Amino acid sequence: MAGFTFDHLHLRSPDPEAAARFYVDMLGAEITGHATTPAGLRVLMSLGGITMFIEQVPAGTAVAPPAPYIGNEHIGLKVENIHAAVAAMKAKGAHFSMEPNSPRPGITIAFVDAPDGVRVELLERAAA
């Protein structure tokens, strides 16, 4: 079997610059470049060690349906102090579709609404 490694996460947005600002302001992502594609602008970013592209879509492109649906459901980001992270993001205007809660012992999760229907799960794992 071929060996695979993760390369990038590719998001699409009618306004890639505005979407990128969310990831920079709320999650500490870094913009690493810009490119022009046949579709328009592509913003290149780094988020938690993940390379991320946010590419412009043509006007009238359908939005993602509300979860749950088949396909990519959310992005999961580990954080060391979820309550402090949520408070800091709320102070900047972030909207959480799920407040911090513990679905099982040793883990606390919350979901923040990112641009363009993207859901981002924040999770804190207790020390083993």
N, C-alpha and C positions, 0 to 999 in steps of 0.2 A: 504494500500500500504506500502511496505517496505521502511524504511528510508535509504537514500544513502548519503554518504559523499565521497569527492574526496580522492583517495589514492595515485596515482602516474601517471606519464607520462612515457611511455616506447618507446624509440627510438632504432633503430638498425643501425649498422655501421660495415663496414669491419675493421675499426680501432677505437675502442671505446676510447682509450687513446687520440688520436689526436682530435677526436670529443669533448671529455671532455675538452681538453685544450681551444678550441674555447669558450665554454660556461663559463669557468673560466676567460679567458683573456678578452673577449669582454663583457660579461654580469654579471660578478661578482659572478658566481655560485661557490659553494663549493663542492669539492669531499669529500664524507662522508664514502666511503668504496669501496672495490673491492670484487667480488665474482666470483667463477668459476661455470659455468653452462654447461650442455651437449653441448651447442653451442660454448662455449669458455668463454672469459672474459666478465664480466658485471661490468661497473663502476656505482657506486651509487652516486647521487649528490643531492644537494638542490639548487633550483633556484627560488628566489622570493617567498619562502614559499612553493614551490612545490617540492615534491620528484620526482626525475627523474632517470630512469635507461637508460644506453646506453649499449646495448648488441651486442656482436660480431656476425656477420653473416658469413656463409660459402662463400668462393670464388665463384664468378659467380652468386650471388644473384642479382636479378633485382633491378635497382634503381627506385625511384619514378618518375612518369612522370612530366613534367613541369605543373604548375598550369594554368588553372583551371582543376580540376578533381574531381571525386566523392570520398568522404572520408575526412579524417583529412586534412584540408587545410593549417593551420598555427598555430603557438603558439603566443599568444598576451601577451605582457608585458607592463604594465603601467610605465611611467617614468615622473618625475616632470619637467625636462627641456630637451625636445627632441632634440633641436638644439645643446645643449652642449653634450648630449649623442652621437649623430650622429658624431659630430666633433671628440670626443675622440675615438670612434670606428674606424673612417676613419684614424686617425693618427696611429692606430695599424694595418691598412691594411684591414679592413672590406669592403666588397662590398655591396652596397645597390642597390636592384632591383627597389626600389621606394624611391625617395628622400622625405623629409618631405613636406607634403601638407595637406590642410584642406578640406576634402570632404564635410563637413558641419560645420556650426558655432559651436564653442566650442570644437572641436577635431582636433588634428594634428596627422597624422600617417606617418610612414615610414616602409619599409620592408628591412631587412638585410638578406643576404643569409648565412645560417649556413651550416655546413658540411652535406653531404649525401642527398642533396635536401630538407632539412628542411628550411622553411621560418619562420622568426620571425618578427612579427609586433611589432613595438614600438609605443605606443600611449600616448599622453598627453591630458588630459581632462581639460578644463578651469574650474576655480572655479565657482560654481553655484551662 
